[in-house]
Amino acid sequence: MEPKSEKAVVAAQYDSAGETWHRIRGSGHELLEKPAIYGLLPNVEGKRVLCVGCGFGEECARISALGAAHVVGIDLSPGNIRQAKSNFPNLEFHEMDMEHIAFKPESFDIIFSSLALHYVPSWNATLTGMRDALAPDGAIVISTHHPAAWSALKEEDNAKKRQILGFEVDKASGKVSLFGDYLHERPITAKFGGAFEASFYHKSFSGMLKEFRDAGLTVVDCTEPAPVAEAQTLDPQFWEIRSRFPLFILFRLEPTRDAQN
Ligand SMILES: C[S@@+](CC[C@H](N)C(=O)[O-])C[C@H]1O[C@@H](n2cnc3c(N)ncnc32)[C@H](O)[C@@H]1O
C-alpha cells in the first residue's frame, strides 16, 4: 500500500477524530483563543466572509449571527464538511484544501482562519490564495500555535507533565543539555487529551513574518493572548500557566499597499 501523503494523514486524523477533538478542545479554545480571535475580527456586518479550516462550522455560524452578508466555510476533511453542512444547512461549505483556494479574485471582504495554518509546512500557497480571494481593502484574521509553545521539550508520564525551553551547562565537564528547539522549523505529531493525534508544523516568529511579507501581506495587529478573567475560577491551573506562557499567537493582516500610492 502506498504511504499516505501528509495531507491525507491530516484529513484522516480529523475525519476519524473530529468528534473527539471537539469534545477535548477545552480551555485553550473557549477561555483563550476564541475570545482573542473574535476580539481581532473587524465588524462583519454586511461583509462577505471566508472561514478557512472551518471544522464543524461553528465559527461560520457565529460570524453569520454577527451580521455577515455571506459566509463560506472550507475544510480539508470531508467528515468535518459533512458535519458542518448537517449542523448549519443554511450556510455554504466546501471540501477544499487551503493551499488551493478556488474562488474568484476579490470574492471576500474578510478571511478568518482559526488554528489551521500550522497544518501546512509553507504558508505561501495558502496566504497568496487568501490575498487573491480578498478585496483590496479587506482583512485577514488568523490564529496559530505560538512558536514558544511548540519549541519547548514536552514530556509526560503518569506522575508529571513538563514543558521546558532552554539549556543547562555542566560547568565542570562543559556538557550541554538542550531542552526544546526554537529556531528549526519542523513537523510535530502530538496527542491531545491522551486521545486525538494531530500532525502539524512548528514555525518561528520571524518565519511567520517572512511568510506574510512574501505573500504581500502586512501585519496590522498581533496578540499573544492570556486567558480571559473567568478562567481564574473555571480552570485555575490553566489560568496560572497560560497567564505567563503563551499557547497561541494571532494576527490581523491586510494586503500590503504600494509605498508610492
Ligand atoms: C484545529 S482544527 C480548527 C477547526 C476550527 N477552525 C476551530 O477552531 O474550531 C483545524 C482544522 O483545519 C483543517 N485543515 C487542516 N489542513 C487543512 C488544509 N490543508 N486545508 C483546509 N483545512 C485544513 C482540519 O481538517 C481541521 O478542521
The ligand as a Gaussian input file, in Angstrom:
#p B3LYP/6-31G(d) Opt

LIG

0 1
 C       -7.584000      22.605000      14.976000
 S       -8.893000      22.404000      13.819000
 C       -9.692000      24.005000      13.882000
 C      -11.135000      23.965000      13.454000
 C      -11.900000      25.273000      13.712000
 N      -11.307000      26.380000      12.978000
 C      -11.940000      25.580000      15.205000
 O      -11.061000      26.310000      15.682000
 O      -12.826000      25.051000      15.878000
 C       -8.007000      22.526000      12.285000
 C       -8.870000      22.363000      11.058000
 O       -8.056000      22.617000       9.908000
 C       -8.412000      21.683000       8.907000
 N       -7.309000      21.578000       7.948000
 C       -6.095000      21.001000       8.130000
 N       -5.371000      21.099000       6.996000
 C       -6.134000      21.753000       6.088000
 C       -5.955000      22.149000       4.733000
 N       -4.813000      21.875000       4.080000
 N       -6.942000      22.820000       4.105000
 C       -8.115000      23.102000       4.750000
 N       -8.363000      22.735000       6.036000
 C       -7.375000      22.071000       6.695000
 C       -8.690000      20.400000       9.685000
 O       -9.452000      19.466000       8.935000
 C       -9.444000      20.956000      10.901000
 O      -10.825000      21.046000      10.688000

